[in-house]
Amino acid sequence: MNKTFIWAVRLLAAIILLQTLFFKFSAAPVSVFIFRELGLEPHGRIGIGILELIASALILIPKTTIYGAVLGLGLMVGAIFSHLTQLGIVVQNDMGKLFMLACIVSICCITLIANDRQKLLDFIKSK
């Protein structure tokens, strides 16, 4: 895939993940509500925030993009699953924004994984 396109995908995923950290780490009411509904407040909110920070950093470093994308996809699958099973697509009148952002990050991560799939396969084979 085109390097410029891949960088745009990396940046989009990282920016969305990093932007949501403010809400998690500042205990914004919507973030506290979400994690309370999931039974994970406050440790889950902070722990997932730390994992999202790690995923963002890994995504932005070309040599580790694949690992960040796998972590990011895992986190977003969890978020999407939580929306579909417990929270609902619309959370506190957000018109589905958080759900859509999780879907966008998932698509970005899938794109990055597909782009670097050989590195991932080599890693799996070495274990």
C-alpha positions as CSV (number, residue, x, y, z in Angstrom):
1,M,0.0,0.0,0.0
2,N,1.0,3.6,-0.5
3,K,3.3,4.9,2.3
4,T,1.4,8.2,2.5
5,F,-1.9,6.4,2.8
6,I,-0.5,4.1,5.6
7,W,0.8,7.1,7.5
8,A,-2.6,8.8,7.2
9,V,-4.2,5.6,8.6
10,R,-1.6,5.4,11.4
11,L,-2.2,9.1,12.3
12,L,-6.0,8.7,12.2
13,A,-6.0,5.7,14.6
14,A,-3.4,7.3,16.9
15,I,-5.2,10.7,17.1
16,I,-8.5,9.1,17.9
17,L,-7.0,6.8,20.6
18,L,-5.0,9.7,22.1
19,Q,-8.0,12.1,22.0
20,T,-10.1,9.7,24.1
21,L,-7.4,9.4,26.7
22,F,-8.2,12.9,28.0
23,F,-11.7,11.7,28.9
24,K,-10.5,8.5,30.5
25,F,-7.7,10.1,32.6
26,S,-9.6,13.2,33.6
27,A,-12.6,11.0,34.8
28,A,-15.0,12.8,32.4
29,P,-18.6,12.0,33.4
30,V,-19.3,10.1,30.2
31,S,-16.2,8.0,30.6
32,V,-17.0,7.2,34.3
33,F,-20.6,6.4,33.2
34,I,-19.4,3.9,30.6
35,F,-17.0,2.1,32.8
36,R,-19.5,2.1,35.7
37,E,-22.1,0.5,33.4
38,L,-19.5,-2.2,32.5
39,G,-18.5,-2.7,36.1
40,L,-14.9,-1.6,35.5
41,E,-14.8,1.8,37.1
42,P,-12.2,3.1,37.9
43,H,-9.5,0.5,37.3
44,G,-10.8,-0.6,33.9
45,R,-11.0,3.0,32.7
46,I,-7.4,3.7,33.7
47,G,-6.1,0.4,32.6
48,I,-7.7,0.6,29.2
49,G,-6.5,4.2,28.9
50,I,-2.9,3.0,29.5
51,L,-3.3,0.2,26.9
52,E,-4.7,2.7,24.4
53,L,-1.7,5.0,25.0
54,I,0.7,2.1,24.4
55,A,-1.2,1.1,21.2
56,S,-1.0,4.7,19.9
57,A,2.7,4.9,20.5
58,L,3.3,1.5,18.9
59,I,1.1,2.4,15.9
60,L,3.1,5.6,15.3
61,I,6.5,3.8,15.2
62,P,6.9,2.1,11.9
63,K,8.8,-0.9,13.2
64,T,6.1,-1.6,15.9
65,T,3.0,-0.5,14.0
66,I,1.8,-4.1,13.6
67,Y,1.9,-4.7,17.4
68,G,0.0,-1.5,18.1
69,A,-2.5,-2.3,15.4
70,V,-3.2,-5.8,16.9
71,L,-3.5,-4.3,20.4
72,G,-5.7,-1.4,19.1
73,L,-7.9,-3.8,17.3
74,G,-8.3,-6.0,20.4
75,L,-9.3,-2.9,22.4
76,M,-11.8,-1.7,19.8
77,V,-13.4,-5.1,19.4
78,G,-14.0,-5.0,23.2
79,A,-15.4,-1.5,22.9
80,I,-17.7,-2.4,20.0
81,F,-18.8,-5.6,21.8
82,S,-19.6,-3.5,24.9
83,H,-21.6,-1.0,22.9
84,L,-23.6,-3.8,21.2
85,T,-24.3,-5.9,24.3
86,Q,-24.4,-3.5,27.3
87,L,-24.1,0.2,26.5
88,G,-26.1,0.6,23.2
89,I,-24.7,2.4,20.2
90,V,-25.8,5.8,21.5
91,V,-24.3,6.6,25.0
92,Q,-25.7,9.7,26.8
93,N,-27.0,11.3,23.7
94,D,-23.7,11.2,21.8
95,M,-25.5,10.2,18.6
96,G,-23.3,7.1,18.3
97,K,-20.0,9.1,18.1
98,L,-18.0,6.8,20.4
99,F,-19.3,3.7,18.6
100,M,-18.4,5.2,15.3
101,L,-14.9,6.2,16.5
102,A,-14.3,2.6,17.7
103,C,-15.4,1.3,14.3
104,I,-13.0,3.8,12.5
105,V,-10.1,2.8,14.7
106,S,-10.9,-0.9,14.1
107,I,-10.9,-0.3,10.3
108,C,-7.6,1.6,10.6
109,C,-6.1,-1.3,12.6
110,I,-7.3,-3.9,10.2
111,T,-5.8,-1.9,7.4
112,L,-2.4,-1.7,9.2
113,I,-2.5,-5.4,10.0
114,A,-3.2,-6.3,6.4
115,N,-0.4,-4.0,5.3
116,D,2.1,-5.6,7.6
117,R,0.7,-9.1,7.7
118,Q,4.0,-10.7,6.8
119,K,5.7,-9.3,9.8
120,L,2.9,-10.6,12.0
121,L,3.1,-14.1,10.4
122,D,6.9,-14.1,10.8
123,F,6.4,-13.2,14.5
124,I,3.8,-16.0,15.0
125,K,6.1,-18.6,13.2
126,S,9.0,-17.7,15.4
127,K,7.1,-18.6,18.6
